[in-house]
Amino acid sequence: MILVQIVLMMTTLCQADNYKIINRAVLPVNKPAFQSLVPNKDPHVAPDLLVSSFGPMGSDHVYRISDMLNPFTKGSAKVDTFTDKISWPNEVRYIDSSYLGIEGTLISSGFLVPWKSTGAVSFVDMSGKVTQLTKNKGGYFYHRAIFADVTGTGRMDIITARAEISMLGSHDAELVWLKRPSHPLEDPWEEVVLTKGPDFHFRVFKDKKTQQFFVVSAEFSNKRIGLYWLEKDGSVGQRVIDDGIDVVFDLDFYDLNNDGVDELLATNHESDAAKSGVFAYEVPSDLKNGIWTRHTLLTGIQTRQPGFNQASPGAAKAFAPELSKAGKQKPWIIVSGDGSQRAHLLTPKSEARDNWDYNETIILDAKSTIGEPIFYDFNQDGLMDIVIPAYDADKLYIMSVIKN
């Protein structure tokens, strides 16, 4: 365990509507990347934070930061190594005991570095014990894995995607269904390749009307957003939602205009500022045949990070600045700039449902690759707190929404 001192600050970063965002503190963490919250048994204690950390050389880690209220009150934090047994840990997803009978995390791993390119999907329990769920496939890495009731029978299987990209530019990518065995932490999981194409990030969901299972995929190498589903005969249906925003990075669902229906929030990943952007898609009632109407929320994101293949932005995440107003006013959006070295806040210009215009404010200029934020009301004041990783700067920036 390491006890780290926190740089406390109360800098106002932006003001919008009746709120403003302040920079609470800066927490030193080596190469912070993906984040996940671990709820505490005591509801009066703030959750812990898991943070993945990786690099081309040396060992990689997932760190556990105890009680995230401490940065607000004590000016220090306890940072433990949750695991150092996973090579290049990407997304870390906390899961409770209802999934596998024991509390733990689902960690996807591996990346382009040749000696760390063969990744896996692994379960790591809260004691740090690692159980690898996928078989090794040389050179293939994983960024995301999600538990899902694929068959509608209540059995929680896993959907993941894996990719292999050679130094010469060739690539292969697979959407994989991991079928749960009778003893999931002892027996092998059957791997079923559903289709080619999905490589990095994706989301799973069910059609509320038909309860049919779908996967929507941000296909980095194919430069498209794809939609996939299982037909009754076991075949995989598919369609292209959009192939006009160049390299697609990530996506998520959120009701952005308060009409009671989730939109698809997506980002691309381009070095040309004229192309890089954030987009929203209206989800049609007929998912397979309907038009996913696209709205451009932000463009002109400059890539300032030096190095080969740097681009912008990263992921975009929507959130309610005041928890009690969720669903009553349009959410805000934070865009992790990735190669822009900045965090961008988008606030709606209008509450009208058909208005897709946003104001952009830079809330963090870290001169570092910016990763995906995480949101939680750590100090239980009813207003959202935000943690943003700055990878190259070895820092977590802790911010809060407060009322004017």
Secondary structure by P-SEA (a helix, b strand, c coil): ccccccccccccccccccbbbbbcbbbbbcccccbbbbbbccccbbbbbbbbbccccccccbbbbccccccccccbbbbbccccccccccbbbbbccccccbbbbbbbbccccccccccccccccccbbbbbcccccccbbbccccccccccccbbbbbbccccccccccccccbbbbbbccccccbbbbbbbccccccccccccccccccbbbbbbbcccccbbbbbbbccccbbbbbbccccccccccccccccccccbbbbbbbbbbcccccccccccccccccccccbbbbbccccccccccccccccccbbbbbbcccccccccbbbbbbccccccbbbbbbbccccccccbbbbbbccccccccccccccccccccbbbbbbbbccccbbbbbbbbcc
